[in-house]
Amino acid sequence: MKNKIFIKNYRYDYFLIWGNGLEYKDEIINIIRSKLYLEILKMLNHKPKSIKRLVKAVYSYDYAPFHHLKSKIKYLLSTEANVIFIFVKNNNVRKVYSGEGQFRHVECEYIKSIKEEIRNKLNEKKEDKRTEDHVAHASDNESQTDYILKYLGFHNGVNLFKNIPNPLLSVPYHIVKFDKFVIKKVKSTQVYCSILKGEKGSFSKRLFTIEETPHFACLNGNENKYQEYLDKFSGTLLQDDYSVSKLIKLSKYFSYLKEPYAKNYILTEEIEPEKFKILDGVNRASILKFQGNDKFIIAVAK
Amino acid sequence: MYSNKLNLDEFFFAVRNQEYVIIKITEEFPNYYKGSDVDVFCADLNKFSVAIFHIGNNYINSSNCRIEVANIEENNHTHIDFFFDDDLDFRFDLYSSMPKFNTIKMKKYYFYSVIDRKVSFFREYNKRKYPAYIPSPVDGLILRYLEYLDWYEKRPDKIKHLDYILDRISEEKLKNNFLDRLHLYAEFPHNKNKDYHMRSYIMSRYFSLPLYYIKKIKSKGMFGILKTIKKIIDKYIIAFIKIKMRLR
């Protein structure tokens, strides 16, 4: 809103799971997911051409000169050239000064505490002491997040996450902007979900009814089907934060369009007259169907 | 005959704790005719819209109703239209900043001043009294006057606003307040100096030339330099003549 005074108390940060931390991937994601003030926006598997190049990119925006970090990060050069980036919206920015002399810099106490929690728990231990071979890294400031996003090919940097498709609805940043929409009630049989089929390398998107989705199967007790779907595509073609436990937890307390989720309409587009494809909200639609609703309210982007 | 498919009291009860004013409220309120609208200045348009949707969902669930929403003017103006059986029944016309008038420009903070000086009147919904808000009498007159100025050439029926103002402005104090506030918040266009335009044109057109040619020389290497220098001299001679003619 143009004329309003707005005090920003959030920023975009990222966590990076190094090759030596991949075996603890689920644990690390769960730690991040459990934090009240963090919202996972994007998860991305990345296979760099060389780990050395990636390490340089990650630390090139660091407060300390690269040659000082060289010994610290030597272990990384022997790890697998496969990492996971987790981009988050940090709603609890607590900036503090850290370090001494030329290494003095500003960082977020909150992000640092989470980073340390992960390292204390999962870094390799020798003689009951934590080694400094870190399994995960986190950004100190938003400009590092911006730089890494650009390095990964997202030319807008953190502006990528600032996209508000429509201010009146709560929809994720990756939906294309739209100015008009219709709120209406439709039959569940009119609503279709775009589901990925095939393998990571050769996949296709196909339309399925709600009952045919892995999400619905999961709610019906077939959790493996949804887990397999996530294992296959999460971090590559599915970059939002999805998990079996999250879906099941949501289904237990789900109350569609009730406060504070009054803006969270299932967003669709009309692909044929009276036939709608879900753009955001397959989980919600599956829960509604599972709860026995044959008709529900949707928003149709125009 | 009134439509009244929507219970407007239900909607305004839901926003009783929000900062807003209903502009040009009709005497029939909350009754309304099919196809009519209500203009509202909202301090928080998103919050206001969500409250409308929240109530609107009940109508969608219980009848053949749909809501069409359109954001206009960079999300500063929103239409929320209620359709029953494919007929437009009622529109909430919501603003989060001053509407743009063609004939007069108002300072942007007038919008907040109108909301800040709102006056309440009490209505009842479900046996509970609640306050609804309208502009102060002076702001109400100013807003009607602005609409009259904007429309009287195209729509002669808008003379009703002027009649309304003249009816109520007979009181000396109200008249002075009306003029004071209108003059305080009306914005007049800044008449820029003609010379300033000329200078900035010359600067932007010709001052950037040297930088441009330095780049060209760099890219063309040694062999293209002589050709380029000749071109530069020609261009500068033309530019010099042009400037002289313009300043004359």
Interface residues (C-beta under 8 A of the other chain):
Chain A: M1 K2 N3 N166 P167 L168 D179 K180 F181 V182 I183 K184 K185 L257 E259 A262 K263 I297
Chain B: L45 N46 S49 V50 F53 H54 G56 N57 I60 N61 R66 I67 E68 V69 A70 N71 I72 E74 N75 N76 T78 S96 S97 K108 Y109 F111 Y112
